[in-house]
Amino acid sequence: MQAIEIKPGIYWVGAIDWSLRNFHGYTTSRGSSYNAYLIIDEKITLIDTVKAPFRDELISRISSVIPPEKIDYIVSNHVEPDHSGCLDFLIHHCCPNATIVTSTPQGLKGLTSRYGDLPYKTVKTGDSFSIGKRTLQFVATPMLHWPDSMVTYCPEEKILFSNDAFGQHLASNQRFDDENDLHTVMEEAKKYYANILMLYGKQAQSALAALSKLDIEIIAVGHGVMWRSHILDIIAAYEKWSEGELEDSAVVVFDTMWESTRKIADAIADAFTEKGIRVHFHDLRVAPFSDVITDILTSKYLAVGSPTLNNQMLPPVAGFLCYLKGFVPKGRKAFAFGSYGWGGQSIAQVDAELKAAGCDIILDPIRIANIPTEKDLADIREKIKNL
Ligand SMILES: Cc1cc2nc3c(=O)[nH]c(=O)nc-3n(C[C@H](O)[C@H](O)[C@H](O)COP(=O)(O)O)c2cc1C
């Protein structure tokens, strides 16, 4: 497999995971890539590695440029195994002279606990060193999205090696934003931010402030395609998402056994539509949680529905609310709804979970016994109309 030269002497040597459909629970319908970069200079430097099963692809691409034993530094921007997964193999079998550059204290701690005592060099924000004609500078980006996370900047090339920041789970053989459909790239970047970074808006803003001082021509991300023509677009999007800016749209999400809760969901969606509000409609029998969270990232309204099953909400709704709670979606105007047979406990449970998630409850829970009548549905429409 061949390396792809992205600037003279700088190569993409990562791996493309075309078949990936589930990345620790995140539904990756367009696959992903694990990006690693090779810089040929007096000190040959590899930026990040790939997920362990893709080791041969990484080594093959490196070998298309230089023998791997010539590598002097391997910068590990992030401990998570989709980036660090080949470090120990490379050091023990391919790159005997290499030193691993990692953040202190968290990167060192994380790599040591995973891979043991390897030759490490630690760096922190403001540190830099020369690799010949070029310099590498380091900026810690803690909690974007693990405590150890950092980015590496090369001022002579104006490249920011951003690891998980600005990434997308997107498999493509074309490495840059302008070679791909921009709408698809932005959609996947939003999904990535929502599911990986949404909880860390404050940290994202600190990182954006630090990175705004850099002159950047290429953002060489850890997943998906690099940014070179739409850098301002992705930075503007990160500013908007990290500030929690919401659009006049509503997410209606539910599960159902016999379609009564679905009928309520339809009435809610109709009523929002009549108000001129865009609706994202998610039936949890088919909708992946990660798609629902992507729409919640920018939506002002959230309606969550479940019928009652054995005094509980349906398990997919419970799972979804557990996932949602982790993101603390403060500021969403939310309410619960559902159909029931006798006790109807599920609806109060959904309401309590939405409160626990930090949502503002704007309607008493909508509870309908058995099948909703035309009058029930008209009453629901009226309530939404009056919001
Ligand atoms: C296996 C099963 C268990 C149920 N348990 C309860 C229950 O504990 N409490 C209750 O109020 N209704 C219970 N129901 C009734 C449903 O909540 C009711 O039929 C409701 O209208 C179903 O809504 P849906 O059409 O959206 O699935 C149960 C129904 C089934 C099939």
The ligand as an ORCA input file, in Angstrom:
! r2SCAN-3c Opt
* xyz 0 1
  C     -45.993     -7.287     27.608
  C     -46.785     -6.039     27.962
  C     -46.673     -5.510     29.214
  C     -47.361     -4.360     29.556
  N     -47.201     -3.819     30.794
  C     -47.882     -2.702     31.126
  C     -47.719     -2.125     32.401
  O     -46.988     -2.605     33.248
  N     -48.414     -0.998     32.695
  C     -49.232     -0.408     31.778
  O     -49.801      0.640     32.055
  N     -49.409     -0.947     30.551
  C     -48.762     -2.076     30.211
  N     -48.906     -2.611     28.980
  C     -49.890     -2.025     28.048
  C     -49.263     -1.092     27.022
  O     -48.523     -0.082     27.665
  C     -50.380     -0.509     26.199
  O     -50.921     -1.534     25.375
  C     -49.977      0.664     25.350
  O     -51.106      1.223     24.710
  C     -48.966      0.231     24.290
  O     -48.539      1.375     23.590
  P     -47.885      1.228     22.140
  O     -49.000      0.912     21.171
  O     -47.228      2.519     21.876
  O     -46.915      0.096     22.231
  C     -48.219     -3.765     28.621
  C     -48.311     -4.302     27.338
  C     -47.609     -5.408     27.004
  C     -47.701     -5.961     25.604
*
